[in-house]
């Protein structure tokens, strides 16, 4: 006998008449006034992920506990890959092991293509 599955999260439409968007907090969609979390970095208008930061500034749901670092070169806003620098400034990254492919390896030594 299988155990019953947990109840699914209900998603409701926006409470504004004629709106078919999905409701967020306060039973409204983002267009009609649901609160939107923005990145806390001054001048950034992107949506915040985990830790009140957008993905560009280090807020990533998959790594919410880890603080992602930016490249140590002055004025560079890329994320550091290895040794405190981004790929553009010399971080060595593993390449795909398939002959003729020059993409960065993601998992198991191969790229996602």
Secondary structure as UniProt FT lines:
FT   TURN            17..18
FT   HELIX           25..27
FT   TURN            30..33
FT   TURN            42..43
FT   HELIX           50..52
FT   TURN            55..58
FT   HELIX           61..63
FT   TURN            64..65
FT   TURN            74..75
FT   TURN            83..84
FT   HELIX           87..89
FT   TURN            99..100
FT   TURN            108..109
//
